[in-house]
Amino acid sequence: MSELCDQTAVDLRRMIGTKDISPVELVESCIARTEAVDGAVNAMVTPAYERARDEAKLAEKAVLDGDELGLLHGLPVGIKDLEATGDIRTTYGSLIYEDNIPEHDQLSVANVRDEGGIVLGKTNTPEFGAGANTKNRVFGATGNPFNPDLSCAGSSGGSAVALACSMVPLASGSDFGGSLRTPAGFCGIVGFRPSPGVVPVESRVVSLSPLAVNGAMGRNVADAALLLAAQTDSDIRDPYSSAIDLDLLEPLGQIDLSSLNVAISADLGCAPVDNDIRRAFTDKTNAFRHVFGHADDRDPDLSNVHEVFEILRGVNFVAAHGDRVKNHRDLLGPNVIDNVTRGLEYSLEDVAWAHVEQSHLYRRFLTFFDDVDILICPTAAVSPYPHEQLTVTEINGEEMPTYMRWLALSYGLTMALPASCSLPVGVDHKGMPFGLQIVGPNGSDRFVLEVAHALEGYLAENADLARPVPDLAALMKGGK
């Protein structure tokens, strides 16, 4: 099936501008698709249909009146339920905020709406984004669109599923240890983790930590870049925000893949990776590595990354949720409690060591790119697993020491503050979506997006490497 909602965001925006379609038609198409399939996957947990319909009528009038139109004019957008939306319920996936309705949009949402985006609703997330399995005690679990009994990962799982099912053409995400990239990999869509400050986060609890970022998700790279152009800003309330990179506001250009020196790494030299995923990664990269000028198997030096990540994540969780664990422990899930509890066990000496080691790791990562243009690695270490299982507990028979360890492919890179794009590349050994990370150093956002865009175009010509699409008819039959 192919409906208006299945079109790309770039094409839809063009058709709105040329009056070939109406924002009213598009919103209705997205609502119809959401109502048809969401019963099977539970991604759009707080719809905002009536407001979206009203805004679509205003958007239609603006087009007919010849008004100046924003980058996202008339495009429905899903907003992750960690982002505050004025007059739309925002729960953060927590019982503590089950009935919370903010008065104002946070900056990332306000920018999307200022550029003409229409918030169709809020997408599901684990409680406060803790964990890579999108389930919480407010809304329950979000299922993978390729098999609703399996996890869509997290914490931007609801956004990834909404995109894969064409409920919306664009959706927001956020990323600390892989919260945006891993769901993109599990659901067969594109997720972009920008460099710190590209999308300002004015409300971050620990303002001097650059590890958590907001980013863009779409069904292809150009769509994700379009949303990023609307999200990006300069805001002094985020200490990592600086002048807007004006290149990010322009449509993606063409880049010659044959001019690139590429490093290919199956495990970043430090991450546990399922043997079948490793084989799939090797097979897929062997199928396209010849398109680059040089492609060598090479790992960055991420020494001590596991300990550094655990300590710095613990600092953030104690700061953000320590009081909640003290005062509302009965309302919190195990992931938040676990992170705070372990965070409190670290000493000042541990924290100081972690900051120093993260600084060393960051500089080594920059040096890695002295003679490499792009790093390519898998997005996720395992194939999607049952969402009834809270996390991945073992890989290749090895027990995971923490509930986060299976995410080392993403959190290892987070410690290096990169720009990273998760790109869908066919399916894995179980027929589930497979994703690759296209990675560059801090500040290389435009370049990473253009490389991913060019590689995406090459992969689209091979049915085994192109973006997979879920069986929507089956999801409609499985709906409630």
C-alpha positions in Angstrom: 0.0 0.0 0.0 1.1 3.6 -0.6 -0.7 6.6 0.9 0.2 10.2 1.2 1.7 9.5 4.6 4.2 7.1 3.0 5.9 9.9 1.0 9.2 11.4 2.1 9.2 14.6 4.2 11.2 16.4 1.5 8.7 15.5 -1.2 5.7 16.3 1.0 7.1 19.7 1.9 7.7 20.4 -1.8 4.2 19.4 -2.7 2.7 21.5 0.0 4.6 24.5 -1.3 3.5 23.9 -4.8 -0.1 23.4 -3.7 -0.2 19.9 -5.0 -1.4 18.6 -1.6 -2.9 20.3 1.4 -1.6 20.0 4.9 -5.1 19.0 5.9 -5.0 16.0 3.6 -1.6 15.0 5.0 -2.6 15.3 8.6 -5.7 13.2 7.9 -3.5 10.6 6.1 -1.1 10.4 9.1 -4.0 10.1 11.6 -5.6 7.4 9.6 -2.4 5.4 9.4 -1.8 5.8 13.1 -5.2 4.7 14.0 -4.9 1.7 11.7 -1.5 0.3 13.0 -0.8 1.8 16.4 -3.0 -0.7 18.2 -0.4 -3.3 17.3 2.8 -1.4 18.2 1.8 1.4 20.8 4.1 4.1 19.5 1.9 7.3 19.5 0.9 7.3 23.2 -0.5 10.8 23.5 -2.2 11.9 20.2 -2.9 15.6 19.6 -5.2 15.1 16.7 -7.6 18.0 17.1 -4.9 20.6 17.6 -3.1 19.1 14.6 -6.2 19.4 12.5 -6.7 23.0 13.5 -3.0 23.8 12.7 -3.3 22.1 9.4 -6.2 24.3 8.4 -4.1 27.4 9.3 -1.1 26.0 7.4 -3.4 25.4 4.3 -4.6 29.0 4.5 -1.0 30.3 4.8 -0.1 28.5 1.5 -3.2 29.8 -0.3 -2.5 33.3 1.0 1.0 33.3 -0.3 2.6 33.7 3.1 6.3 32.9 3.7 6.5 29.2 4.6 8.9 27.5 7.1 11.2 24.5 6.5 8.6 22.1 7.8 5.4 23.9 6.8 2.4 21.6 7.2 4.5 18.5 8.0 3.2 16.3 10.9 5.9 15.5 13.5 6.1 13.0 16.3 7.7 14.4 19.5 9.5 12.1 21.9 7.8 12.1 25.3 11.0 13.4 27.0 10.5 16.8 25.3 8.1 19.3 26.9 5.2 20.3 24.7 3.0 23.2 25.7 -0.7 22.1 26.3 0.1 18.5 25.3 0.6 15.9 28.0 4.3 15.2 28.7 5.0 12.2 31.0 8.7 11.4 30.5 7.4 7.8 30.7 7.1 8.2 34.5 4.2 7.8 36.9 5.4 10.9 38.7 4.5 13.0 35.7 1.5 10.9 34.5 -0.8 13.9 34.4 1.8 16.6 33.6 0.8 19.2 30.9 3.5 21.8 30.4 2.6 25.4 29.7 5.3 25.9 27.1 7.2 24.1 24.5 10.9 23.5 25.1 13.2 25.1 22.6 13.6 22.0 20.3 9.9 21.7 20.0 9.3 25.5 19.7 11.8 25.6 16.8 10.0 22.7 15.0 6.7 24.5 15.3 8.2 27.9 14.3 9.2 26.3 11.1 5.7 25.1 10.4 5.9 21.6 11.9 2.6 20.2 13.3 2.9 18.1 16.4 0.7 15.0 15.7 1.4 13.5 19.2 3.9 12.2 21.7 5.9 9.1 21.1 6.7 6.5 23.7 9.9 6.3 25.7 11.3 4.4 28.7 11.0 6.2 32.0 13.2 9.3 31.8 14.9 7.7 28.8 16.6 5.1 31.0 17.2 1.9 29.1 17.2 0.6 25.5 13.8 -1.1 25.7 10.8 1.3 25.2 8.4 0.3 27.9 7.2 2.1 31.1 4.5 1.9 33.7 2.4 4.7 32.2 1.9 3.4 28.6 3.4 -0.1 28.5 5.7 -1.5 25.8 6.2 -0.3 22.2 6.6 -3.2 19.8 8.9 -3.5 16.9 7.1 -2.8 13.6 8.6 -5.9 12.1 7.5 -8.1 15.0 5.5 -6.4 17.7 6.5 -9.0 20.3 10.1 -7.8 20.0 11.8 -4.7 21.3 12.1 -1.5 19.2 15.0 -0.6 21.4 15.1 2.8 23.1 14.8 5.3 24.3 13.5 6.9 21.2 11.7 3.8 20.3 8.2 5.3 19.9 9.6 7.8 17.3 11.4 5.1 15.4 8.3 2.9 15.2 6.0 5.8 14.2 8.4 6.6 11.4 8.7 3.0 10.2 4.9 2.7 10.1 4.5 6.1 8.3 2.4 7.5 11.1 4.5 10.7 10.7 7.2 11.7 8.1 9.5 13.1 10.8 10.1 12.5 14.5 12.4 13.8 17.2 14.7 11.7 19.3 17.4 12.1 22.0 20.6 10.2 22.6 22.9 9.6 25.6 24.1 6.0 25.3 22.5 5.2 22.0 18.9 6.2 22.6 18.4 7.6 19.1 20.7 5.4 17.1 19.7 2.0 18.5 16.0 2.3 17.8 16.8 3.5 14.3 18.8 0.4 13.8 16.2 -1.9 15.2 13.3 -0.3 13.2 14.9 0.3 9.8 14.9 4.1 9.8 17.5 6.9 10.0 18.6 8.4 13.2 21.1 11.2 13.5 23.0 12.0 16.7 24.5 15.5 16.2 27.5 17.1 17.8 26.8 18.7 21.3 25.2 22.1 21.0 23.9 21.7 17.4 20.4 21.3 18.9 20.6 23.3 22.1 19.2 21.7 25.2 18.3 24.6 27.5 16.8 22.6 30.3 19.5 20.0 30.8 20.0 19.3 34.5 23.8 19.0 34.3 24.5 21.8 31.9 28.3 21.2 31.7 27.9 17.6 30.5 27.7 17.4 26.7 26.9 13.7 26.6 23.1 13.9 26.1 21.9 15.5 22.9 18.6 15.9 21.0 18.5 14.9 17.3 16.5 14.0 14.2 14.9 10.9 12.9 13.4 10.2 9.4 12.9 7.4 6.9 15.8 8.6 4.9 18.9 10.8 5.4 17.5 13.9 3.6 14.4 13.8 5.8 16.5 13.6 9.0 18.6 16.5 7.7 15.5 18.6 7.1 14.3 18.1 10.6 17.8 18.9 12.0 17.7 22.1 10.0 14.6 23.1 11.9 15.9 22.0 15.3 19.3 23.6 15.2 19.7 27.0 16.9 22.0 29.1 19.0 21.0 29.5 22.6 23.3 30.7 25.4 21.4 28.6 28.0 23.2 25.6 26.6 26.9 26.2 27.2 27.8 23.9 24.2 25.7 25.9 21.8 27.5 28.3 19.5 26.8 30.0 16.2 24.5 28.1 13.9 26.3 26.1 11.2 24.5 27.6 8.2 25.5 24.6 6.0 23.0 22.6 8.1 20.2 24.7 6.8 20.9 23.8 3.2 19.7 20.7 1.3 22.3 18.0 1.2 24.9 18.1 -1.6 26.6 15.3 -3.5 29.8 13.7 -2.2 32.1 11.4 -4.1 32.4 8.2 -2.1 35.5 7.2 -4.1 37.4 10.2 -2.5 37.0 8.9 1.0 39.3 7.0 3.3 37.1 4.8 5.5 37.8 2.8 8.7 35.5 -0.2 9.1 35.2 -1.7 12.7 32.9 -4.6 13.7 33.2 -3.9 17.4 35.1 -0.6 18.0 37.8 -2.7 19.6 35.8 -2.9 22.8 32.1 -3.8 22.4 30.5 -7.2 22.8 28.9 -8.1 19.4 26.7 -11.2 18.7 28.6 -13.5 16.3 25.7 -13.5 13.8 25.6 -9.7 13.8 29.3 -9.6 13.3 29.0 -11.9 10.2 26.1 -9.8 8.9 28.2 -6.6 9.3 31.2 -8.2 7.5 28.9 -9.4 4.6 27.2 -6.1 4.2 30.4 -4.0 4.3 32.1 -6.4 1.9 29.3 -5.7 -0.5 30.0 -2.0 -0.7 33.5 -1.2 0.7 34.8 -1.1 -2.9 33.0 2.2 -3.5 35.4 4.1 -1.2 38.9 5.2 -2.2 40.3 3.2 0.7 38.5 1.0 3.2 40.6 -0.6 6.0 39.6 -2.6 9.0 40.6 -0.4 11.9 39.4 0.3 15.4 39.6 3.6 17.3 41.3 3.6 20.7 38.4 3.7 23.2 40.5 2.4 26.2 38.6 2.4 29.5 35.4 3.5 27.9 33.1 1.1 29.9 34.3 2.4 33.2 34.2 6.0 32.0 30.7 5.7 30.7 29.3 4.0 33.8 30.8 6.7 36.1 29.8 9.7 34.1 26.3 8.3 33.5 26.0 7.7 37.2 26.9 11.4 37.9 24.1 12.5 35.5 21.5 10.1 37.0 22.3 11.1 40.6 22.0 14.8 39.6 18.8 14.3 37.6 17.0 11.7 39.6 18.7 11.3 43.1 15.9 13.2 44.8 13.2 11.3 42.9 14.7 8.0 44.1 14.7 9.4 47.7 11.1 10.7 47.6 9.3 8.6 45.0 11.1 5.3 44.8 7.8 3.4 44.7 6.8 5.2 41.5 10.1 4.5 39.7 11.2 1.6 37.5 14.3 -0.5 38.0 16.6 1.3 35.5 16.4 4.7 37.1 16.9 3.2 40.5 19.8 1.1 39.3 21.6 4.0 37.7 21.2 6.2 40.8 22.2 3.5 43.2 25.4 2.6 41.3 26.1 6.3 40.8 26.1 6.9 44.5 28.7 4.2 45.0 31.4 6.1 43.1 33.9 8.3 44.9 35.1 11.8 44.0 38.3 10.2 43.0 36.4 7.9 40.6 34.6 10.9 39.1 37.7 12.9 38.6 39.4 9.9 37.0 36.5 9.4 34.6 36.6 13.1 33.5 40.3 12.9 32.8 40.0 9.6 30.9 37.1 10.8 28.8 39.2 13.8 27.8 42.0 11.5 26.7 39.6 9.3 24.8 38.1 12.3 23.1 41.5 13.6 21.9 42.6 10.1 20.7 39.3 9.9 18.7 40.1 13.2 17.0 43.6 12.0 16.2 42.0 8.8 14.7 40.5 11.1 12.0 43.9 12.6 11.0 44.1 10.1 8.1 40.5 8.7 8.1 37.4 10.5 6.8 34.7 8.3 8.2 34.3 5.4 10.6 31.7 2.7 9.9 30.5 0.2 12.6 27.3 -1.6 13.4 24.5 0.3 15.2 23.4 -2.6 17.5 25.2 -5.6 18.9 22.2 -8.0 18.8 19.1 -8.6 16.8 15.8 -7.3 18.3 14.8 -9.4 21.4 11.4 -9.9 23.2 10.3 -6.6 24.8 9.1 -8.6 27.8 12.9 -9.1 28.5 14.0 -5.8 30.1 17.5 -5.9 28.6 20.1 -8.0 26.9 21.7 -10.2 29.6 24.3 -12.1 27.6 26.0 -12.1 24.2 27.8 -15.2 22.8 27.4 -16.8 26.2 29.1 -14.0 28.0 27.0 -12.4 30.8 26.6 -8.6 30.6 27.9 -6.9 33.8 25.4 -4.1 33.5 22.1 -3.6 31.7 23.8 -1.1 29.4 26.9 -3.1 28.3 25.2 -4.5 25.2 25.0 -0.8 24.0 28.8 -0.3 23.9 28.7 0.2 20.2 26.8 3.4 20.7 27.9 4.6 24.2 31.5 4.0 23.3 31.1 6.6 20.6 29.1 8.9 22.9 32.2 9.3 25.0 34.0 10.7 22.0 31.3 13.3 21.2 30.9 12.4 17.5 28.4 13.1 14.9 26.8 9.8 14.1 24.1 8.7 11.6 22.4 5.3 11.9 21.6 4.1 8.4 19.4 1.1 7.6 21.1 -1.6 5.5 18.8 -4.4 4.7 18.0 -7.1 7.3 20.0 -9.4 9.6 20.1 -13.2 9.9 16.7 -13.2 11.5 15.1 -11.0 8.9 15.0 -8.0 11.2 16.4 -4.5 10.3 20.1 -4.0 10.4 21.8 -0.7 10.9 25.2 0.8 10.4 26.7 3.9 12.1 28.4 6.4 9.8 30.6 8.4 12.2 32.7 11.5 12.1 34.4 13.6 14.8 32.8 16.4 16.8 31.7 19.2 14.4 31.5 17.1 11.2 27.7 17.0 11.2 27.1 18.2 7.6 29.9 15.9 6.2 28.5 12.8 8.0 25.0 13.5 6.7 26.3 13.9 3.1 28.3 10.7 3.3 25.4 8.8 4.7 23.1 10.3 2.0 25.5 9.2 -0.7 25.9 5.7 0.7 22.1 5.4 1.1 21.7 6.2 -2.6 24.1 3.5 -3.5 22.6 0.9 -1.2 19.1 1.6 -2.5 20.0 0.0 -5.8 20.6 -3.3 -4.1 17.4 -5.0 -2.7 19.4 -6.8 -0.1 20.9 -3.6 1.2 18.1 -1.1 0.9 15.9 0.1 3.8 13.4 -2.6 4.8 9.7 -1.8 5.2 7.4 -3.5 7.7 4.3 -5.4 6.7 1.7 -2.8 7.4 -1.2 -5.0 6.4 -0.2 -7.5 9.1 0.0 -4.7 11.7 -3.5 -3.5 10.8 -4.8 -7.0 11.3 -3.0 -7.2 14.6 -4.3 -3.9 15.9 -6.7 -3.7 18.8 
